[in-house]
Amino acid sequence: MKKSSALLFIVSLLSAPSAWAYGTGQSTYPLMEKQHMVSTEITGITSTGGGVGMQGRYTRKMNKQLVLDGGFGLSGGDRSNRIFAGADWEMFPDYMNQPRISVKTSLENAKEFKYRRNILTVAPTVSKGFNFWGEEAYPFASLPFGVQLINETKKYETVANVNLGILGNLPIDGYRKFTASAEVTVDIKDSYTGVFLGLSYPLN
């Protein structure tokens, strides 16, 4: 995929009328520079206003420190209209006994419970590669917190949750290029609780 095509894809995500994306995604996975992947995810929001759905995500590692992503999807429940874009900035790499430490910033425009909200979140994130029975996998934890403006009421609210997940290549011969992911999000303040299962494929 050329750079112009990738840019067009991201712009189309941001202009979609009924899109949403949840979770940390694949930004902590150790991609090579300029490598990108597409993902499909099953989503299940279990807190108030939740529902089951599907979403797509595009992730690209721009350089040694910066990963960009964007997502879209459909869902039932009262949280069915959301668009987002995110950027993950690596401060310390996964090296020897040192975990990967990064900060992911996300900007969302969402319609939740009949109100449209602009939400800016910052998520300190820690991840580390481990060997599980001969297979490499990457557990991660993040703490997204931020602020949302409810457009109709012009009021600000703070939001926070905890994300725990793991990523790794499928340990199945013939399918090892695929990356599987599992993530759990727990509500802390004015957010949501949910479970996300994903499958990703590298584009180069």
Long-range contacts (C-beta under 8 A, 24 or more apart in sequence): 1-36, 1-203, 1-204, 6-36, 6-58, 6-60, 9-58, 9-70, 10-58, 10-68, 10-70, 10-85, 13-58, 13-70, 13-71, 13-72, 13-83, 13-85, 14-70, 14-83, 14-85, 15-83, 16-72, 16-83, 17-81, 18-74, 18-80, 18-81, 19-71, 19-72, 19-73, 19-81, 19-82, 19-83, 20-55, 20-71, 20-72, 20-73, 20-75, 20-79, 20-80, 20-81, 20-82, 20-83, 20-84, 20-110, 21-55, 21-57, 21-70, 21-71, 21-72, 21-73, 21-82, 21-83, 21-84, 21-108, 22-55, 22-71, 22-82, 22-185, 22-192, 22-194, 22-196, 23-163, 23-165, 23-183, 23-185, 23-194, 23-196, 24-104, 24-123, 24-125, 24-140, 24-142, 24-144, 24-163, 24-165, 24-183, 25-57, 25-59, 25-69, 25-71, 25-86, 25-181, 25-198, 26-57, 26-59, 26-69, 26-167, 26-179, 26-181, 26-198, 26-200, 27-59, 27-67, 27-69, 27-86, 27-88, 27-102, 27-104, 27-125, 28-88, 28-100, 28-102, 28-125, 28-127, 28-138, 28-140, 28-167, 29-59, 29-138, 29-167, 29-179, 29-181, 29-200, 30-94, 30-129, 30-138, 31-59, 31-60, 31-61, 31-67, 31-202, 32-61, 33-61, 33-62, 33-63, 33-64, 34-60, 34-61, 34-62, 34-204, 35-60, 35-61, 35-202, 35-203, 35-204, 36-60, 36-61, 36-202, 36-203, 36-204, 37-179, 37-200, 37-201, 37-202, 37-203, 38-200, 38-201, 38-203, 39-179, 39-181, 39-198, 39-199, 39-200, 39-201, 40-198, 40-199, 41-73, 41-181, 41-196, 41-197, 41-198, 41-199, 42-196, 42-197, 42-198, 43-73, 43-75, 43-194, 43-195, 43-196, 44-194, 44-195, 44-196, 45-75, 45-77, 45-79, 45-192, 45-193, 45-194, 46-193, 46-194, 46-195, 47-187, 47-192, 47-193, 47-194, 48-78, 49-77, 49-78, 49-79, 49-112, 49-113, 49-192, 50-77, 50-78, 50-79, 50-192, 50-193, 50-194, 51-75, 51-76, 51-77, 51-78, 51-79, 51-80, 52-76, 53-80, 57-198, 57-200, 59-200, 64-90, 65-89, 65-90, 65-91, 66-90, 78-112, 78-113, 78-114, 79-110, 79-112, 79-113, 79-192, 80-111, 81-110, 81-111, 81-112, 82-108, 82-109, 82-110, 82-111, 82-112, 83-108, 83-109, 83-110, 84-108, 84-109, 88-125, 94-127, 94-128, 94-129, 94-138, 99-126, 99-127, 99-128, 100-125, 100-126, 100-127, 100-128, 101-125, 101-126, 102-127, 104-142, 104-144, 106-144, 106-146, 115-150, 115-151, 115-152, 115-153, 116-150, 116-151, 116-152, 117-148, 117-149, 117-150, 117-151, 118-148, 118-149, 118-151, 119-146, 119-147, 119-148, 119-149, 119-159, 120-146, 120-147, 120-148, 121-145, 121-146, 121-159, 122-146, 123-163, 132-168, 135-168, 135-169, 135-171, 136-168, 136-169, 137-166, 137-167, 137-168, 138-166, 138-167, 138-168, 139-164, 139-165, 139-166, 140-164, 140-165, 140-166, 140-167, 141-165, 144-191, 145-188, 148-190, 157-190, 158-189, 158-190, 159-189, 159-190, 159-191, 160-188, 160-189, 160-190, 160-191, 161-185, 161-186, 161-187, 161-188, 161-189, 161-191, 161-192, 161-193, 162-186, 162-188, 165-196, 170-199, 177-201, 177-202
